[in-house]
Amino acid sequence: MTAIQIPFVKLHRHTLLALCTAAFVAACGGSSSEHGNSHHKIDTAGRLALAENGVATVRIFDLDSMGVTASHSLDHSPSSLYTSPGGRYVVAMQRMQDQVQFIDGGIWQEDHGDHLHDYKTASALVPWTLTGSRPTHYDLQPGKQAAFFMDGNSAATPIQNAGVRLITENSIAAKRIEASVDLAYPIHGLGEPVGNKLLTVSRAEDATTTLPTHLELYQRSGSGYTYDRRLETRCEGMHGSISSGAHTAVGCMDGVMLVTHTSATGVSDRKVSTPLRVGAIAGHPKLVGQFIAIATEGSAAAPPVTTRFYAINAEAGTSAELSVPGWGSASVRRAHAIDRSGRRFAVLDHTGSLRMTVRDGSTWAAGPVVNSVVPVMPAAAPWPTIVANGAKDVLYITDPVARQLVTVNSQTGAVVSRTALGFMPSSITWVGIGK
């Protein structure tokens, strides 16, 4: 998380409490009993933000009290929810309305020089809306920054071009973007920020689809970006990306494109092959240089349809099929997540069973299988979603049919609780202080 630097002045406890008046509640972090100078740490599981299907409302579910503590009305029903780079804010995408709104989750950590200070206050809607044509992909450099890729709109008059908007924790608080760049055409793409570099997309004239074929490197210059070069590796059907450590992975028609960040401004690129087209990639900050590529075998016209997984080692430049326990020839992924440790990959299949694969040293091994985590799978979207708690060994799964929140122990896979929500959840994200 980008820290807000506040000079630390050593005060007597009674002096500090006197300063923490109602006018300064936000600055002092709430009540003195919870956030006084002698209490820098808060043992909190954080909060969940839950979107209700088709409704412009996001509910904040406090995981310490296990109940909804606030409801925030947005301009429109969110198409998806994400978490800001430092874990404090809820990012509410409203793709078809060309905007993004933010909710302060109310739990954050500041660097006070000689200690890290935790805060917990009420959540609040941020009075700022980020606008742009078709915000679609949200690409995160955890703890530092995130980029929205705006697809643009070729059907608009005049045509609206694609672009990238960069945010940080501080820029959200200041109600502004950190940096931006606009492309010369609309395109469904991505924008991976790594330090002062940005990897975004272009399409060759002889492309066989409307998707990108190449990555382009930009260097940040103040509040903008300067074009550097197009990377040589060709990646037909480009879709899905994530960065971890010194590597960025991007899904291609015939494998995964790997970009290695060799210096503050330099990169190298190559591709590892997979037998199927990769359309999504999973990764984790603690799973440095390792990725899980997700592909689909078969189609409605040529069943059975099966989701396949590949373990990508960016350091070695290798790809190997990843075995998920009990995965059949017609098993389809409905949701997935990697837990806070970066060692457990959890997949919810089309039957509602949760299947876990555990990283043991340098290899993946079979983990627990829990049947009927979601007893009745929806016939159509919204599908169940999974999010990992960043502070505890817990996964949360939404059950749209039962209208429940399912809490799962990420180490054992066991269902801990089922909480009635009273509404149909469509998206979920976690906010809080990661550990």
N, C-alpha and C positions, 0 to 999 in steps of 0.2 A: 504494500500500500504506500502511496506517496504521502510522506508524513507532513503534517502541518507543524512547522517549527515555532514553538512558543518558548521564549526565554524562561528559564526556571529560576524562581526566586524562593529561597528558603524562608518560609513563614511559620510562626507558631500556629498551632492548630486553631486556637480561638480566633486569631487574626484572619486565617483563611475562611473559617466559618462565617465570620462577620462579613467578609467580602462577597460570599456566595448568596447574595440576596436575590429576590425574584427577578430583578432586572438582568441578572447575569446567570440565569439557570442554565441556558444552553452552553455558555462558555465554561461554566463550572461543572457541567455534566450531570446536573440533577441534584437529588437530595444529598446532604452531607453524610447521612448514615450509610449510603451506598458508595459514594464517590469521594469521600473526604481524602485529605492528603495522605492518610495512613492506609488507604485502601486503593491501591493502584490496579489490582487485578479483580476481574469479575468472572466467576465460574458460570458461564452462560452457554447454552446449547444453540443460541441464535434464534432466528425467526425464519419462517417460510412466507413467501408471497404466493398467493393462489389466485389465479384468474378463473372467473366463472364463465362457462361457455356461452358466447353470444351476448355477454353483458359487460358494460363498461365499468366494471368494479373489480378492484384488486383487494383481497382481504389479507391482513397480516396475522399470521398464526404464530403466537409466541410459544416456543418449544420448552420454556421453563415452566410455564403455567398450563401448557397443552390446551390452549384455547385461542379463539380469534379475539384480538385486542383492538383492531381498527379495521375500517373499510374505507377505501379511497376511491372516489369517482374520477374516472379518466374522461377524456373527450370522446373516446371510442373504445370498443372492445379490443383488447390487445391481441395481436396475432401471435406473440410469443413473449416470454419473460426471461430476462437474464440478470446476472449480477455484475456490478461494476468492478473495475480492476482490483480495488482494495477490499471489497466485500461489504461496503456500507450501503450502497444504493441498489434499488430495484430498477432495472431497465425495462420499460414497457414499450415494445415495438408496436406500431400501428401502421403496418405496411401499406395497405390500400388507401390510407388517409395521409400518407407521405409525412409521417411525423413519429417522434419518440418522446415519451414522457418519463419522468424519474420520480421515485419515492425514496425518501430517506428512511432506511430501515431502523434507524435509531440506535444501532450498536456499532461502535467503532473504537479504534485505538489510535492514540497520538504518541509521538516521540517527544518526551519532555527533556531530552538531553541525557539525564542520568537515570531515567527509567521510562518504561512504556506505560502509558496510562489508559485504562479501559473506561468506556462510557456506555451507559444504557439509558436511553430516554424514549419517549413516545415516538412512533413513526410519524412522518409528515410528507405530504405531497410537495415536491419541489416546484416553485412557481416559475418554471422554464420549460419550453418545448423546443426540441431540436427538430428542424424541418429539412426535408430533402426528398427527392423523387424515389419512391419505392425502397425504403430501408429494408434490406433483406438479410444480409449476413452480418453477424456480430463476431468479430475476430479479436481474441483477447491475448494480451501478454500479461499473465497474472501478476498482481502486485504493482503493475506499472501503468499500463495504458490499454485502451481498446479502440478498435476502429469499426465504424459502420460502413458497410459497402452499400451504396445506393445504386440499385440496378438501372435507374432511369426508366423512361417510358416512351417506347417507339410509337405508341398509339396516340400520344398527346399531340396537340397542335399549339405551338410548335413542339417538335420532338424534345424531350427532356433527356439530357445526357447523364451517364453514370458518374459517380464520384465517391470519394472517401472522406469521412469526417472522423477526426481523432478526439478522444476524450480521456481525461484522468479524473481521479477523485477530486482534486483541487478545481479542475475546470467545471465539474458538475456543481460544486459548491458555489463557484463564481458565476454560474449560469452562462457558460460560453463553451465553444469548442476550443480545443488546443491547437489544431492544425487541420488543413483540408487540401484536397486536390480534386480537380474535375477532369474527367476524360472527355474525349471528343465524340463519343457515341454512347448509346445505351447498350448495356450488356449485363448478363447475369454472371456475377463474378465474386471476387473476394478481395480483402485488403488486410494482409498480415503485417502488423507493426512489430518490429524488433529493434529496440533502441531507437536511433534516429533514422533507421531504414524502414521502407515500406515496400512490400511486394504486392503488386496488384496485377491486373490482367489485360491481355489484348488477344485479338483473334486474327489469324492469318487469312489472307484473301482466298486461299484454297481450302478453308476449313469445311469439313463435311457436316457440321452441325452449327447451331447458333451459339454454342458454348465456347468459352475461350480455348485457345491452343497454347498460349505462352504466358509466362510471368514476366513482368517488367519491374525493374528496380528503381526506386526513387530514394533520394536523400532529403532529409528534412532541412529546411531553411527557414527558421523563424516559425511563422504561422502557416507556412506553405511547404510544398515539396518540389524538388528539382529532379527532372528526369535524368537517370543515369544510363541505363541500357536495357535492352531486351535479353533475357537469358536464353541460351542456345537450346536447351532441352525442350522438345515438343511434347505437349501433354494434351492429346485430343480428348474432348468431352470432359474438360476440367470441372471438377465439382468436389467440394469438401476440402477443408484445410485446418491445420492446427500447428502451433509452434511449441517446442519444448527444448529448453537449454539452447544449444547452438544450432538447432535444426528446425526446419519447417517442412512439413509433409503435405502434399497436395494430391488428391485423387485424380486418376486418369483412366482413359478407356482401356489401357493395357498395363496398368500398374500404378505405382506411386512415385511422383516426382519428389526428390529430396533436395532441399537447399541447405547448405552448410554455411553458417555465418562465420567467416574466417577472420574478420576484424571488425572494427567499428563501422567501416564503410564497405567492406568486401564480402563477397559470397562466391561459392562454387555450387554447381548443380549437376544432377544426374538422375537416372530413373532406375527403379527396381521393378521387375516384372511380376505380374500376377495373372492367373489364367482368366480372371473375370474383371469386368469394369468396376472400379472402386468409386463409390458415390458419397461416402462419408468416412471420416477418420476420427478415432478417439485417441486421447492422450491425456497426460497429467504432468504438472510441474515436477512431481517427485519421480516420475517415470522418464528420466532424462534420456532423450535420444531414442526412445522406444515408442512405437505407435501401434494401434490396432486398426487395420483397414477393413472396411465393411463393404461387402459386395453382394449382388443378387444374381443367382443362377436361375435360368428359366424365366418364363413370362406367362401372362394370362393366355397367350396364344400357344405357348409350348410348356405346359406344366410338367412336373410340379415346380412351384416357385420355392426357392430355398435361399436363406441368407447364409453367406459364407464369411469367415473371418480369417485375416492374415496378420501374423506378427511381423512387424517391420522393425528391423534393427538399422537405424540410420548410421550408426558408427561403422558397422561392418558393411552396410549397403546390401542387406539380405532380406528376403521375404520367405516366410514359411506358413503353411496353413495352420491356423490356431484351432485346436479341438476344444469345443464346448461340451461339457458332460451331458450325455443323453440327447444330443442334437441329431435330429433325424433328417431324412432326405427331403422332407417337406416342412421343415421348421422355419418359421419366419420371425424375425426380430420385430417386436413392437416398441421396445424401449431399452435403453442401456445406460450404464453409468460406471465410472471408476470411483472407488471409495477414496476417502481422504488420504489414506496411506499410499495410494498409487499402486497397490499390490493386488487389489481385487477387482476384477472385471465382472460386472453383473449384467445379465441379459434376461429380459422378460420376453418369453416367446408367445406365439399366437394362442396357446392354450391357457395362458395365465400363470405358467410355471416360471419360477426364478432360478436361473442356472448361473453358477459362479465358477470362474476360472481364477486361480491364484498364482501369482508370480513368485516362484521359489528360486532365489538367486538370479540366474540368467535365463531361466526357462519358465514356461507356464504349465501348471498342473491342474488337474480336475479338483474343483471345490464342491461345496454342497449344492444340492438340488432341492428346492422346496416347491411342491405342487400346490396349485390353487391359491397362490398368493392373490391373484385376481380371479375369483371363481367364475365370473361370466365376462368374457371378452366382448367389447363392443363390436358391432357389425360394421361400423364406420367411425370416422373421426368425430369427436376427439378420442384419441387413443390414450391409454395410460402413459404416464411420464414418470421418470425416476430422477431424483436429485440426491446427491450425497451431502451429509452434514460435514462442514469443514472443521468442526471442533470436536465431534464425537464420532464413534464408530457406528454410525447409523445411516441407513438409506430410507428415503421416503418415496412411496409409490402412490400415485393417484389412481383411484378406481372410479371411473366415470359412471358405470352402471349402478354400483352400490352407493355412489356418492360418498365415498370414504377416503380417508387418508390412512394408508397402511405403513406402519413403522416396522423396519426390519433391522435386525442386528447384522452389520456388514461383515462381522467375523464368522458368524455361524450360519447366516441366512435365515435364522428363525424369525417368525413374525412376533413382534413384541406387543403390538396393539393395533386396533382398527378404530379410528375415530370418525364418527358421523359428522359430515360437513353441512348437510342440508342444502347442498347445491351441486351441480355437475362441474367438476374441475376440468379445465382445459390446458392449463400450463402452470408450472411451478418453478420456483427458484429459491435458493437459500441465501440469507444474508447474515453476517456476523463476523466474529473474529476467528480466523482460521488458526489451527495449531498443527 
